[in-house]
């Protein structure tokens, strides 16, 4: 890790050891109950109603004319129609399916239960009728449950079946069926197991291939061909049931498609430690594999584990503070829906407080260009950590410019295959000394690189900086919003009482210009008076104006790739908190840095950064580890006219709901408190906080305090 401009990073590194949190990877089978279908309103007798794949319908038929449904399909798709008469006098409804031309393609007397597969013949609207099947006797009203799924290609919302992991499954009401996707190879041997906890039924698994062949999986089914299959869980008879299921696989068994993501920088030893937290936002358990790679690109330790549905897994460093420094990167292989965060920590030493900074797990596939601000003025130092995901040596270019967009210096550097490097910016680009501005990191086409910025104060305080992607295919959860958004937010700013906030906003496009308007608010929505113009590198002051609402704001044109820097005065005795909005016309990015000073002499003790928060976000998560500290939460309602109905759910590391609360935020309101105050059950806990706004967007961040150290925890989305 960077600690001073004189520090150099060792090329020979020891292999780090890993230790998991106690019990983190123990899956509680009651953590989630599967049930993916959406209930629908029944049609009137002989009326029509459209179906969408993935729906579950329970309806009553009161007339002999029955019911009629329609669904839209493409040619050569395969649909599963599960029908069960759940109450009535044994009417035995007949199901008939007509193609878009009106030709009958399927008819079946259900008698007891229909599990029919329908192959579509052409693109268009299909009609499905349920009519009386008896030819004699009076009509008896009846109730049926119907499941409707596309099994070839599987319904998009169907999740991948986890292999080798137990999870809770619910087939309710009678007639319910759950659809999964299954990724297997020819010759794989499958074994399905079910343990009932409630109800009278017995669940079974039916595998459906692309040709419509359906087979029940028993104790040793051999997969005939490689591919993605549909897997249907249903009851073997006419009952409902709840319990635990698992599908074990012997063979290649690729399982759910995995995504490679990484932490571009990791450090332990020489006073440093790191903790990684991985959050599973899926309804099913997932397996993951974590690789540690040295700066030379060599594989270090490999850790494999599993995360419960909506649960949290953690991996902590185990090198002692007196051990030599080890640094590199960490690569995570896991299915989609797994997000993560890493927290760096430095030990407290005489004359310097302990420090910590958070870095968000990035998905760098296809991302070969990044940009972020640097600040090497007034004793500050900026650094970079860069990791390549490439099996061959990777050349990348550093391109720096000053705060006005003027070019400074460029340099090309080569990384080892899958290599990593961390450096003080002035060591590689001496022209950036005593300046602030922007630095681009670009690799060749088809090469993926991960980047994180590092910032150090003259007194040793440090924080990490999230980059902004110049590639439209890049994804950095917790980083800046895509260019289509018109507003950004900083959910928390502070001024006075030893606190100040600094803001960096910049254009990402050298060939374009735009306008960025900043407005800051207190918790009541009134103007936040802490901001004052700060001199930029050119020596020109940025104007301060008032908008039509009388709100103190700044408006400025950013032409080309230049940067705007503002900071609060921080000199007031009392602390004011609030939030900031950034309305933009153009392709901008930015971040805020919270700063704490101590000793009454302006000595900077702590810094923490948070990237601009995008608009149109109504749900996000914050990982939680309060064993050695306290996590806070700051929220802002960006609407000037509407209140927000907010719910907050605390889940433990097994994904179980352990506490929750809800409240209303008035228009333009700001809210900041500790999680323990909101949900006492979270005290000392490990898990996650889920924030939801049911009626509009909301902005938020977490704040982690451990001893004298603090950092911001960007929201995971």
SELUMPA-306615 format. One line per field, with one value per residue (C-alpha): z, x, y; residue in three letters; residue number from 1. Coordinates in steps of 0.02 Angstrom, whole numbers. Layout:
BEGIN
c3	c(Z; ...)
c1	c(X; ...)
c2	c(Y; ...)
res	c(ALA; ...)
n	c(NUM; ...)
% end
This chain:
BEGIN
c3	c(0; -25; 131; 70; -92; -47; -33; -167; -190; -175; -326; -224; -121; 3; -26; 89; 198; 214; 356; 343; 473; 594; 523; 372; 247; 343; 245; 343; 240; 301; 231; 81; 11; -178; -264; -425; -509; -509; -465; -594; -599; -674; -835; -843; -910; -1095; -1081; -1125; -1028; -1083; -999; -980; -953; -769; -704; -581; -594; -476; -542; -518; -665; -634; -808; -935; -1061; -957; -972; -1113; -1105; -1236; -1246; -1371; -1433; -1564; -1681; -1613; -1430; -1301; -1161; -1009; -952; -783; -737; -579; -532; -347; -299; -375; -432; -551; -708; -798; -897; -1072; -1120; -1303; -1381; -1549; -1652; -1725; -1878; -1770; -1798; -1648; -1599; -1426; -1335; -1175; -1046; -882; -779; -631; -682; -847; -870; -1056; -1168; -1312; -1463; -1552; -1742; -1790; -1718; -1653; -1522; -1461; -1382; -1241; -1183; -1032; -1066; -991; -1028; -983; -1116; -994; -828; -756; -746; -580; -540; -507; -461; -548; -527; -684; -703; -868; -909; -1063; -1053; -1222; -1217; -1026; -956; -934; -749; -711; -602; -626; -514; -394; -400; -239; -124; -20; -19; 34; -93; -83; -199; -145; -183; -257; -442; -418; -517; -507; -658; -656; -785; -774; -858; -877; -994; -1077; -958; -799; -671; -576; -410; -342; -157; -63; 126; 173; 319; 292; 194; 124; -47; -117; -235; -393; -527; -713; -841; -1009; -1159; -1308; -1408; -1275; -1203; -1017; -895; -707; -615; -489; -401; -550; -711; -847; -949; -1135; -1212; -1162; -1146; -1041; -989; -906; -737; -662; -478; -446; -329; -380; -345; -305; -140; -78; 10; 85; 120; 66; -103; -181; -351; -341; -494; -536; -689; -769; -701; -754; -658; -670; -788; -686; -696; -662; -550; -450; -317; -410; -251; -95; 44; 207; 319; 367; 470; 336; 336; 222; 237; 88; 101; -32; -37; -127; -190; -267; -198; -205; -130; -240; -245; -270; -297; -244; -317; -243; -368; -334; -424; -539; -592; -502; -419; -230; -119; -185; -76; -120; -24; -35; 13; 75; -14; 27; 142; 168; 159; 221; 197; 307; 296; 420; 399; 560; 562; 580; 427; 262; 148; 27; -109; -267; -325; -291; -427; -386; -494; -448; -532; -570; -422; -309; -261; -143; -51; 18; 167; 184; 360; 429; 611; 731; 773; 888; 814; 682; 696; 616; 439; 329; 154; 54; -125; -222; -316; -502; -655; -781; -928; -1085; -987; -1049; -1010; -847; -783; -608; -525; -443; -316; -281; -207; -29; 22; -43; -146; -270; -318; -430; -419; -585; -622; -792; -834; -976; -1007; -1098; -1052; -1055; -1108; -1041; -1060; -923; -992; -873; -890; -773; -699; -856; -974; -1029; -1065; -940; -973; -1045; -1021; -1075; -948; -971; -844; -827; -879; -751; -667; -539; -494; -369; -374; -325; -478; -473; -484; -655; -712; -632; -721; -605; -453; -361; -478; -479; -629; -716; -765; -895; -894; -1062; -1120; -1292; -1369; -1295; -1135; -968; -829; -654; -572; -401; -348; -183; -97; 48; 154; 223; 395; 331; 312; 158; 59; -101; -255; -372; -556; -692; -845; -1016; -1096; -1109; -1075; -907; -746; -577; -447; -335; -465; -566; -662; -850; -958; -985; -807; -788; -601; -481; -291; -145; -6; 137; 160; 323; 376; 541; 707; 633; 473; 295; 123; -40; -209; -375; -533; -707; -889; -966; -1148; -1218; -1376; -1291; -1171; -1047; -895; -718; -585; -403; -261; -79; 50; 235; 307; 291; 108; 141; 67; 142; 164; 194; 15; -46; -210; -212; -327; -470; -551; -668; -522; -577; -451; -494; -481; -344; -390; -328; -426; -441; -272; -186; -163; -153; -300; -424; -612; -728; -904; -910; -1082; -1134; -998; -857; -673; -545; -363; -217; -31; 126; 240; 389; 513; 603; 782; 755; 627; 488; 378; 218; 40; -134; -307; -473; -625; -784; -971; -1033; -986; -809; -663; -488; -307; -135; 3; 186; 295; 484; 568; 748; 879; 828; 714; 550; 557; 443; 536; 421; 244; 154; -24; -108; -295; -362; -332; -487; -501; -525; -388; -268; -191; -132; -5; 119; 191; 380; 501; 673; 774; 800; 758; 706; 536; 500; 359; 269; 154; 47; -37; -200; -242; -213; -209; -149; 14; 11; 100; 157; 226; 297; 322; 418; 365; 458; 365; 334; 242; 377; 417; 592; 606; 504; 514; 402; 400; 285; 221; 175; 9; -1; 171; 233; 363; 451; 601; 655; 604; 788; 820; 678; 712; 886; 834; 716; 859; 844; 696; 527; 373; 261; 259; 119; 85; -17; -70; -128; -216; -300; -303; -151; -126; 14; 80; 229; 351; 448; 612; 697; 839; 774; 592; 476; 293; 176; 113; -62; -94; -187; -323)
c1	c(0; 50; 101; 223; 302; 463; 381; 419; 321; 409; 416; 437; 280; 231; 71; -67; -170; -358; -480; -669; -784; -851; -1006; -1013; -1024; -1151; -1315; -1476; -1605; -1745; -1661; -1776; -1931; -1941; -2101; -2075; -2245; -2354; -2541; -2665; -2846; -2964; -3058; -3247; -3337; -3294; -3194; -3011; -2856; -2674; -2544; -2359; -2236; -2198; -2374; -2477; -2666; -2802; -2978; -3157; -3268; -3453; -3526; -3516; -3435; -3276; -3127; -3019; -2838; -2720; -2530; -2407; -2266; -2130; -2116; -2041; -2054; -2099; -2224; -2273; -2455; -2488; -2673; -2751; -2935; -2923; -3108; -3277; -3380; -3261; -3300; -3142; -3111; -3040; -2894; -2882; -2745; -2767; -2627; -2638; -2730; -2864; -2802; -2816; -2644; -2673; -2822; -2824; -2950; -2867; -2960; -2849; -2695; -2621; -2436; -2437; -2298; -2354; -2241; -2286; -2294; -2283; -2267; -2427; -2564; -2620; -2788; -2816; -2989; -3049; -3219; -3332; -3267; -3418; -3546; -3686; -3750; -3764; -3621; -3530; -3431; -3247; -3085; -2919; -2738; -2635; -2449; -2388; -2202; -2092; -1971; -1886; -1805; -1835; -1930; -1803; -1846; -1810; -1653; -1514; -1527; -1379; -1290; -1243; -1326; -1483; -1618; -1798; -1935; -2122; -2252; -2407; -2552; -2585; -2545; -2400; -2240; -2072; -1959; -1769; -1631; -1497; -1326; -1251; -1142; -1167; -1127; -1159; -1253; -1394; -1473; -1625; -1667; -1817; -1847; -2024; -2051; -2234; -2382; -2425; -2343; -2179; -2085; -2006; -1893; -1932; -1798; -1858; -1742; -1758; -1854; -1988; -1933; -1974; -1890; -1902; -1736; -1714; -1562; -1445; -1503; -1369; -1380; -1390; -1322; -1234; -1343; -1457; -1612; -1774; -1801; -1976; -2009; -2184; -2281; -2292; -2479; -2606; -2539; -2442; -2276; -2132; -1959; -1778; -1718; -1547; -1484; -1317; -1210; -1062; -958; -909; -1066; -1030; -1180; -1240; -1141; -1012; -954; -775; -760; -615; -545; -403; -301; -275; -146; -99; 53; 167; 25; -109; -260; -410; -584; -690; -879; -987; -1176; -1290; -1444; -1518; -1663; -1555; -1386; -1233; -1057; -907; -720; -595; -421; -282; -152; 14; 79; 174; 9; 44; -97; -91; -222; -390; -545; -708; -869; -1056; -1172; -1350; -1494; -1479; -1336; -1161; -993; -831; -646; -518; -330; -226; -49; 14; 55; 239; 239; 308; 190; 90; -12; -100; -279; -425; -533; -707; -796; -981; -1152; -1238; -1319; -1165; -1093; -952; -846; -668; -612; -426; -363; -200; -156; -149; 30; 99; 61; -59; -235; -291; -360; -480; -554; -683; -672; -819; -807; -801; -852; -721; -772; -749; -689; -522; -530; -555; -539; -525; -464; -295; -236; -51; -64; -35; 59; -71; -20; -125; -93; -165; -185; -213; -250; -266; -375; -272; -169; -35; 64; -45; 11; -88; -69; -75; -132; -139; -213; -227; -388; -421; -402; -227; -113; 25; 111; 79; 166; 143; 172; 167; 91; 131; -7; -147; -28; -54; 40; 16; 112; 117; 62; 211; 329; 259; 204; 321; 228; 79; 179; 99; -51; -227; -322; -376; -288; -348; -299; -321; -280; -294; -457; -521; -418; -507; -424; -480; -430; -445; -375; -285; -268; -153; -149; 13; -31; -57; -246; -296; -450; -491; -568; -691; -650; -772; -782; -743; -805; -994; -982; -896; -989; -932; -1070; -1064; -975; -1048; -1211; -1225; -1228; -1417; -1453; -1488; -1457; -1326; -1332; -1212; -1322; -1220; -1113; -1047; -972; -910; -865; -705; -791; -782; -829; -735; -814; -732; -839; -768; -812; -772; -772; -632; -730; -888; -942; -1084; -1157; -1160; -1270; -1240; -1362; -1340; -1478; -1498; -1605; -1761; -1730; -1670; -1509; -1349; -1235; -1073; -1009; -892; -797; -624; -487; -450; -284; -309; -333; -508; -650; -808; -966; -1095; -1275; -1452; -1581; -1766; -1801; -1669; -1556; -1370; -1292; -1148; -1170; -1022; -982; -853; -773; -677; -599; -580; -623; -722; -668; -769; -753; -845; -759; -761; -722; -890; -899; -1059; -1084; -1211; -1259; -1358; -1350; -1309; -1388; -1299; -1406; -1308; -1311; -1164; -1060; -1000; -937; -885; -857; -861; -730; -776; -635; -613; -484; -425; -320; -392; -244; -314; -223; -317; -355; -476; -544; -677; -741; -905; -945; -1094; -1255; -1366; -1548; -1690; -1628; -1762; -1672; -1494; -1392; -1254; -1147; -1139; -1002; -1024; -916; -784; -876; -1036; -1117; -1218; -1340; -1370; -1520; -1587; -1756; -1718; -1898; -1954; -2139; -2161; -2125; -2039; -2102; -1941; -1918; -1755; -1724; -1578; -1531; -1401; -1261; -1374; -1498; -1632; -1729; -1673; -1752; -1838; -1915; -2005; -2036; -2081; -1957; -2030; -1982; -1798; -1766; -1600; -1583; -1428; -1412; -1335; -1409; -1420; -1535; -1649; -1643; -1576; -1563; -1421; -1304; -1141; -1211; -1146; -1257; -1332; -1452; -1579; -1656; -1815; -1919; -2090; -2141; -1989; -1801; -1692; -1505; -1399; -1230; -1164; -1034; -921; -840; -711; -614; -541; -557; -705; -747; -894; -979; -1048; -1220; -1224; -1356)
c2	c(0; 180; 272; 404; 462; 372; 202; 73; -87; -255; -371; -531; -560; -691; -790; -730; -844; -835; -862; -856; -780; -909; -989; -875; -1015; -1118; -1118; -1112; -1204; -1091; -937; -921; -1004; -1016; -960; -862; -855; -701; -720; -655; -597; -727; -690; -676; -831; -847; -687; -673; -626; -627; -738; -706; -848; -870; -843; -946; -936; -999; -972; -1033; -1083; -1053; -1080; -1221; -1104; -1107; -991; -926; -865; -795; -785; -713; -824; -841; -989; -1152; -1106; -1237; -1202; -1304; -1294; -1371; -1383; -1455; -1459; -1418; -1410; -1455; -1601; -1684; -1584; -1643; -1483; -1503; -1391; -1342; -1234; -1144; -1067; -889; -954; -1036; -1213; -1329; -1394; -1472; -1545; -1645; -1706; -1660; -1792; -1754; -1655; -1598; -1567; -1533; -1470; -1358; -1322; -1160; -1166; -982; -808; -731; -741; -911; -951; -1077; -1131; -1230; -1309; -1442; -1616; -1721; -1764; -1806; -1743; -1570; -1444; -1432; -1274; -1306; -1220; -1247; -1195; -1169; -1139; -1070; -1074; -1060; -1205; -1187; -1059; -1053; -904; -764; -742; -925; -935; -1061; -1213; -1216; -1384; -1471; -1344; -1367; -1234; -1214; -1253; -1223; -1300; -1207; -1206; -1379; -1369; -1248; -1282; -1193; -1172; -1167; -1169; -1303; -1293; -1468; -1570; -1739; -1881; -1782; -1887; -1800; -1850; -1757; -1758; -1688; -1681; -1628; -1510; -1459; -1526; -1697; -1696; -1758; -1645; -1712; -1638; -1650; -1610; -1540; -1527; -1411; -1543; -1558; -1725; -1730; -1849; -1866; -1858; -1996; -2066; -2072; -1987; -1972; -1811; -1858; -1698; -1538; -1383; -1274; -1372; -1322; -1402; -1405; -1439; -1503; -1615; -1796; -1800; -1663; -1598; -1448; -1464; -1369; -1434; -1434; -1492; -1519; -1573; -1658; -1678; -1789; -1746; -1582; -1497; -1316; -1249; -1069; -957; -864; -683; -629; -477; -409; -298; -208; -187; -290; -272; -356; -361; -215; -142; -168; -284; -308; -379; -432; -447; -532; -510; -633; -542; -700; -801; -958; -1003; -981; -1050; -938; -953; -820; -808; -704; -648; -565; -411; -530; -608; -772; -866; -864; -942; -1002; -1002; -1087; -1063; -1034; -892; -916; -829; -642; -689; -619; -705; -630; -664; -578; -561; -658; -593; -513; -326; -367; -482; -414; -319; -426; -343; -392; -416; -531; -608; -673; -803; -808; -805; -641; -556; -564; -394; -352; -228; -227; -123; -82; -46; 21; -4; 142; 192; 327; 497; 431; 367; 204; 222; 129; 145; 47; -15; -87; -253; -210; -308; -251; -361; -256; -104; -43; 143; 238; 416; 489; 649; 670; 800; 823; 998; 1057; 900; 777; 626; 527; 348; 212; 24; -65; -248; -332; -482; -550; -707; -608; -453; -296; -123; 24; 212; 343; 511; 660; 834; 983; 1049; 1154; 1007; 1054; 904; 865; 700; 526; 360; 180; 40; -149; -268; -452; -573; -550; -429; -291; -133; 8; 171; 354; 452; 571; 422; 376; 551; 681; 822; 795; 854; 1001; 995; 931; 868; 709; 548; 423; 240; 153; -22; -100; -159; -321; -305; -284; -186; -139; 25; 106; 274; 305; 475; 520; 677; 753; 682; 504; 499; 400; 352; 259; 340; 252; 279; 328; 218; 291; 130; 114; -74; -55; -89; -27; -49; 103; 208; 351; 336; 305; 462; 447; 506; 693; 707; 646; 657; 659; 586; 659; 815; 886; 1051; 1122; 1043; 971; 910; 973; 907; 925; 896; 850; 856; 831; 807; 638; 696; 805; 840; 903; 1038; 1047; 1133; 1066; 1147; 1104; 1139; 1087; 1067; 1043; 905; 1013; 1050; 1228; 1292; 1223; 1374; 1280; 1278; 1414; 1429; 1353; 1412; 1293; 1262; 1409; 1529; 1579; 1577; 1482; 1590; 1567; 1609; 1581; 1483; 1524; 1444; 1551; 1401; 1434; 1344; 1347; 1342; 1319; 1263; 1124; 1130; 976; 870; 995; 985; 1084; 1078; 1147; 1127; 1179; 1301; 1183; 1322; 1332; 1268; 1170; 1030; 1049; 901; 890; 826; 888; 874; 895; 934; 913; 936; 835; 683; 715; 613; 658; 613; 690; 673; 690; 756; 758; 869; 857; 947; 1116; 1144; 1081; 915; 797; 637; 546; 554; 452; 466; 422; 431; 527; 430; 406; 454; 329; 210; 149; -1; -30; -130; -93; -235; -235; -289; -213; -332; -198; -39; 48; 72; 227; 264; 430; 453; 595; 615; 707; 748; 927; 879; 700; 611; 442; 285; 201; 26; -41; -227; -302; -479; -581; -669; -819; -707; -717; -559; -509; -337; -203; -31; 94; 282; 427; 556; 727; 809; 861; 786; 718; 581; 513; 397; 232; 65; 16; 164; 111; -76; -122; -306; -258; -209; -306; -401; -459; -456; -324; -178; -169; 3; 18; 167; 108; 268; 345; 362; 385; 414; 342; 284; 189; 255; 136; 193; 80; 157; 319; 266; 291; 265; 282; 123; 154; 80; -86; -93)
res	c(UNK; UNK; UNK; UNK; UNK; UNK; UNK; UNK; UNK; UNK; UNK; UNK; UNK; UNK; UNK; UNK; UNK; UNK; UNK; UNK; UNK; UNK; UNK; UNK; UNK; UNK; UNK; UNK; UNK; UNK; UNK; UNK; UNK; UNK; UNK; UNK; UNK; UNK; UNK; UNK; UNK; UNK; UNK; UNK; UNK; UNK; UNK; UNK; UNK; UNK; UNK; UNK; UNK; UNK; UNK; UNK; UNK; UNK; UNK; UNK; UNK; UNK; UNK; UNK; UNK; UNK; UNK; UNK; UNK; UNK; UNK; UNK; UNK; UNK; UNK; UNK; UNK; UNK; UNK; UNK; UNK; UNK; UNK; UNK; UNK; UNK; UNK; UNK; UNK; UNK; UNK; UNK; UNK; UNK; UNK; UNK; UNK; UNK; UNK; UNK; UNK; UNK; UNK; UNK; UNK; UNK; UNK; UNK; UNK; UNK; UNK; UNK; UNK; UNK; UNK; UNK; UNK; UNK; UNK; UNK; UNK; UNK; UNK; UNK; UNK; UNK; UNK; UNK; UNK; UNK; UNK; UNK; UNK; UNK; UNK; UNK; UNK; UNK; UNK; UNK; UNK; UNK; UNK; UNK; UNK; UNK; UNK; UNK; UNK; UNK; UNK; UNK; UNK; UNK; UNK; UNK; UNK; UNK; UNK; UNK; UNK; UNK; UNK; UNK; UNK; UNK; UNK; UNK; UNK; UNK; UNK; UNK; UNK; UNK; UNK; UNK; UNK; UNK; UNK; UNK; UNK; UNK; UNK; UNK; UNK; UNK; UNK; UNK; UNK; UNK; UNK; UNK; UNK; UNK; UNK; UNK; UNK; UNK; UNK; UNK; UNK; UNK; UNK; UNK; UNK; UNK; UNK; UNK; UNK; UNK; UNK; UNK; UNK; UNK; UNK; UNK; UNK; UNK; UNK; UNK; UNK; UNK; UNK; UNK; UNK; UNK; UNK; UNK; UNK; UNK; UNK; UNK; UNK; UNK; UNK; UNK; UNK; UNK; UNK; UNK; UNK; UNK; UNK; UNK; UNK; UNK; UNK; UNK; UNK; UNK; UNK; UNK; UNK; UNK; UNK; UNK; UNK; UNK; UNK; UNK; UNK; UNK; UNK; UNK; UNK; UNK; UNK; UNK; UNK; UNK; UNK; UNK; UNK; UNK; UNK; UNK; UNK; UNK; UNK; UNK; UNK; UNK; UNK; UNK; UNK; UNK; UNK; UNK; UNK; UNK; UNK; UNK; UNK; UNK; UNK; UNK; UNK; UNK; UNK; UNK; UNK; UNK; UNK; UNK; UNK; UNK; UNK; UNK; UNK; UNK; UNK; UNK; UNK; UNK; UNK; UNK; UNK; UNK; UNK; UNK; UNK; UNK; UNK; UNK; UNK; UNK; UNK; UNK; UNK; UNK; UNK; UNK; UNK; UNK; UNK; UNK; UNK; UNK; UNK; UNK; UNK; UNK; UNK; UNK; UNK; UNK; UNK; UNK; UNK; UNK; UNK; UNK; UNK; UNK; UNK; UNK; UNK; UNK; UNK; UNK; UNK; UNK; UNK; UNK; UNK; UNK; UNK; UNK; UNK; UNK; UNK; UNK; UNK; UNK; UNK; UNK; UNK; UNK; UNK; UNK; UNK; UNK; UNK; UNK; UNK; UNK; UNK; UNK; UNK; UNK; UNK; UNK; UNK; UNK; UNK; UNK; UNK; UNK; UNK; UNK; UNK; UNK; UNK; UNK; UNK; UNK; UNK; UNK; UNK; UNK; UNK; UNK; UNK; UNK; UNK; UNK; UNK; UNK; UNK; UNK; UNK; UNK; UNK; UNK; UNK; UNK; UNK; UNK; UNK; UNK; UNK; UNK; UNK; UNK; UNK; UNK; UNK; UNK; UNK; UNK; UNK; UNK; UNK; UNK; UNK; UNK; UNK; UNK; UNK; UNK; UNK; UNK; UNK; UNK; UNK; UNK; UNK; UNK; UNK; UNK; UNK; UNK; UNK; UNK; UNK; UNK; UNK; UNK; UNK; UNK; UNK; UNK; UNK; UNK; UNK; UNK; UNK; UNK; UNK; UNK; UNK; UNK; UNK; UNK; UNK; UNK; UNK; UNK; UNK; UNK; UNK; UNK; UNK; UNK; UNK; UNK; UNK; UNK; UNK; UNK; UNK; UNK; UNK; UNK; UNK; UNK; UNK; UNK; UNK; UNK; UNK; UNK; UNK; UNK; UNK; UNK; UNK; UNK; UNK; UNK; UNK; UNK; UNK; UNK; UNK; UNK; UNK; UNK; UNK; UNK; UNK; UNK; UNK; UNK; UNK; UNK; UNK; UNK; UNK; UNK; UNK; UNK; UNK; UNK; UNK; UNK; UNK; UNK; UNK; UNK; UNK; UNK; UNK; UNK; UNK; UNK; UNK; UNK; UNK; UNK; UNK; UNK; UNK; UNK; UNK; UNK; UNK; UNK; UNK; UNK; UNK; UNK; UNK; UNK; UNK; UNK; UNK; UNK; UNK; UNK; UNK; UNK; UNK; UNK; UNK; UNK; UNK; UNK; UNK; UNK; UNK; UNK; UNK; UNK; UNK; UNK; UNK; UNK; UNK; UNK; UNK; UNK; UNK; UNK; UNK; UNK; UNK; UNK; UNK; UNK; UNK; UNK; UNK; UNK; UNK; UNK; UNK; UNK; UNK; UNK; UNK; UNK; UNK; UNK; UNK; UNK; UNK; UNK; UNK; UNK; UNK; UNK; UNK; UNK; UNK; UNK; UNK; UNK; UNK; UNK; UNK; UNK; UNK; UNK; UNK; UNK; UNK; UNK; UNK; UNK; UNK; UNK; UNK; UNK; UNK; UNK; UNK; UNK; UNK; UNK; UNK; UNK; UNK; UNK; UNK; UNK; UNK; UNK; UNK; UNK; UNK; UNK; UNK; UNK; UNK; UNK; UNK; UNK; UNK; UNK; UNK; UNK; UNK; UNK; UNK; UNK; UNK; UNK; UNK; UNK; UNK; UNK; UNK; UNK; UNK; UNK; UNK; UNK; UNK; UNK; UNK; UNK; UNK; UNK; UNK; UNK; UNK; UNK; UNK; UNK; UNK; UNK; UNK; UNK; UNK; UNK; UNK)
n	c(1; 2; 3; 4; 5; 6; 7; 8; 9; 10; 11; 12; 13; 14; 15; 16; 17; 18; 19; 20; 21; 22; 23; 24; 25; 26; 27; 28; 29; 30; 31; 32; 33; 34; 35; 36; 37; 38; 39; 40; 41; 42; 43; 44; 45; 46; 47; 48; 49; 50; 51; 52; 53; 54; 55; 56; 57; 58; 59; 60; 61; 62; 63; 64; 65; 66; 67; 68; 69; 70; 71; 72; 73; 74; 75; 76; 77; 78; 79; 80; 81; 82; 83; 84; 85; 86; 87; 88; 89; 90; 91; 92; 93; 94; 95; 96; 97; 98; 99; 100; 101; 102; 103; 104; 105; 106; 107; 108; 109; 110; 111; 112; 113; 114; 115; 116; 117; 118; 119; 120; 121; 122; 123; 124; 125; 126; 127; 128; 129; 130; 131; 132; 133; 134; 135; 136; 137; 138; 139; 140; 141; 142; 143; 144; 145; 146; 147; 148; 149; 150; 151; 152; 153; 154; 155; 156; 157; 158; 159; 160; 161; 162; 163; 164; 165; 166; 167; 168; 169; 170; 171; 172; 173; 174; 175; 176; 177; 178; 179; 180; 181; 182; 183; 184; 185; 186; 187; 188; 189; 190; 191; 192; 193; 194; 195; 196; 197; 198; 199; 200; 201; 202; 203; 204; 205; 206; 207; 208; 209; 210; 211; 212; 213; 214; 215; 216; 217; 218; 219; 220; 221; 222; 223; 224; 225; 226; 227; 228; 229; 230; 231; 232; 233; 234; 235; 236; 237; 238; 239; 240; 241; 242; 243; 244; 245; 246; 247; 248; 249; 250; 251; 252; 253; 254; 255; 256; 257; 258; 259; 260; 261; 262; 263; 264; 265; 266; 267; 268; 269; 270; 271; 272; 273; 274; 275; 276; 277; 278; 279; 280; 281; 282; 283; 284; 285; 286; 287; 288; 289; 290; 291; 292; 293; 294; 295; 296; 297; 298; 299; 300; 301; 302; 303; 304; 305; 306; 307; 308; 309; 310; 311; 312; 313; 314; 315; 316; 317; 318; 319; 320; 321; 322; 323; 324; 325; 326; 327; 328; 329; 330; 331; 332; 333; 334; 335; 336; 337; 338; 339; 340; 341; 342; 343; 344; 345; 346; 347; 348; 349; 350; 351; 352; 353; 354; 355; 356; 357; 358; 359; 360; 361; 362; 363; 364; 365; 366; 367; 368; 369; 370; 371; 372; 373; 374; 375; 376; 377; 378; 379; 380; 381; 382; 383; 384; 385; 386; 387; 388; 389; 390; 391; 392; 393; 394; 395; 396; 397; 398; 399; 400; 401; 402; 403; 404; 405; 406; 407; 408; 409; 410; 411; 412; 413; 414; 415; 416; 417; 418; 419; 420; 421; 422; 423; 424; 425; 426; 427; 428; 429; 430; 431; 432; 433; 434; 435; 436; 437; 438; 439; 440; 441; 442; 443; 444; 445; 446; 447; 448; 449; 450; 451; 452; 453; 454; 455; 456; 457; 458; 459; 460; 461; 462; 463; 464; 465; 466; 467; 468; 469; 470; 471; 472; 473; 474; 475; 476; 477; 478; 479; 480; 481; 482; 483; 484; 485; 486; 487; 488; 489; 490; 491; 492; 493; 494; 495; 496; 497; 498; 499; 500; 501; 502; 503; 504; 505; 506; 507; 508; 509; 510; 511; 512; 513; 514; 515; 516; 517; 518; 519; 520; 521; 522; 523; 524; 525; 526; 527; 528; 529; 530; 531; 532; 533; 534; 535; 536; 537; 538; 539; 540; 541; 542; 543; 544; 545; 546; 547; 548; 549; 550; 551; 552; 553; 554; 555; 556; 557; 558; 559; 560; 561; 562; 563; 564; 565; 566; 567; 568; 569; 570; 571; 572; 573; 574; 575; 576; 577; 578; 579; 580; 581; 582; 583; 584; 585; 586; 587; 588; 589; 590; 591; 592; 593; 594; 595; 596; 597; 598; 599; 600; 601; 602; 603; 604; 605; 606; 607; 608; 609; 610; 611; 612; 613; 614; 615; 616; 617; 618; 619; 620; 621; 622; 623; 624; 625; 626; 627; 628; 629; 630; 631; 632; 633; 634; 635; 636; 637; 638; 639; 640; 641; 642; 643; 644; 645; 646; 647; 648; 649; 650; 651; 652; 653; 654; 655; 656; 657; 658; 659; 660; 661; 662; 663; 664; 665; 666; 667; 668; 669; 670; 671; 672; 673; 674; 675; 676; 677; 678; 679; 680; 681; 682; 683; 684; 685; 686; 687; 688; 689; 690; 691; 692; 693; 694; 695; 696; 697; 698; 699; 700; 701; 702; 703; 704; 705; 706; 707; 708; 709; 710; 711; 712; 713; 714; 715; 716; 717)
% end
